[in-house]
Amino acid sequence: MKTFVARASFTDRRQGPGTGRTLEIEATNMAGAAGKAARQFWQQLGRRERNDCRRSGLNITILEKHTQKETE
């Protein structure tokens, strides 16, 4: 499993563009990470935020998190 950092955002009616959250996702590939991030983000939204997200669209940016392994 790899660790991905996903930034999910949308345009809020009051706060404007860029409203969202950053999530750390464990998945085997980037496509799986995008699906997990979208599901987790959607579950965290309230009714008003979901409507704003439907209207403006959801933007997800995914980066693979590189960790340094300890050498002995």
C-alpha positions in Angstrom: 0.0 0.0 0.0 1.1 3.5 -0.8 0.2 6.7 1.0 -1.3 9.5 -1.1 -2.1 13.1 -0.1 -5.3 14.3 -1.6 -6.5 17.9 -1.6 -10.3 18.1 -2.3 -11.8 21.5 -2.9 -14.9 23.2 -4.3 -16.3 26.7 -4.6 -18.4 27.6 -1.5 -21.2 30.2 -1.9 -19.9 32.3 1.1 -16.2 31.5 1.3 -15.4 31.4 -2.4 -13.1 29.0 -4.3 -10.6 26.8 -2.6 -12.9 25.6 0.2 -11.9 22.0 1.1 -9.8 19.6 3.1 -6.5 17.7 2.8 -6.7 13.9 3.3 -4.1 11.2 3.7 -5.2 8.1 1.8 -3.8 4.5 1.8 -4.3 2.9 -1.6 -2.5 0.7 -4.1 -2.6 3.2 -7.0 -3.6 6.7 -7.7 -7.0 5.9 -9.2 -8.0 4.0 -6.1 -6.8 7.0 -4.0 -9.0 9.3 -6.0 -12.0 7.2 -5.4 -11.4 6.9 -1.7 -10.7 10.6 -1.3 -13.9 11.5 -3.1 -16.0 9.2 -0.9 -14.4 10.3 2.4 -14.7 14.0 1.4 -18.3 13.6 0.4 -19.2 11.9 3.7 -17.7 14.9 5.7 -19.8 17.5 3.9 -23.1 18.9 5.1 -26.2 19.4 3.1 -25.4 23.0 2.0 -21.8 22.1 1.2 -22.9 19.2 -0.9 -25.2 21.4 -2.9 -22.4 23.9 -3.5 -20.1 21.1 -4.5 -22.7 19.7 -7.0 -23.1 23.2 -8.5 -19.4 24.1 -8.9 -17.8 20.7 -9.2 -15.3 18.9 -7.0 -11.5 19.3 -7.7 -9.2 16.6 -6.4 -5.4 16.9 -6.5 -3.4 13.8 -5.6 0.3 13.5 -4.8 2.1 10.4 -3.7 3.7 10.8 -0.3 7.3 9.7 -0.2 8.6 8.5 3.1 12.3 7.9 3.9 13.1 4.5 5.1 15.4 4.1 8.0 18.8 2.6 7.2 20.6 0.6 9.8 
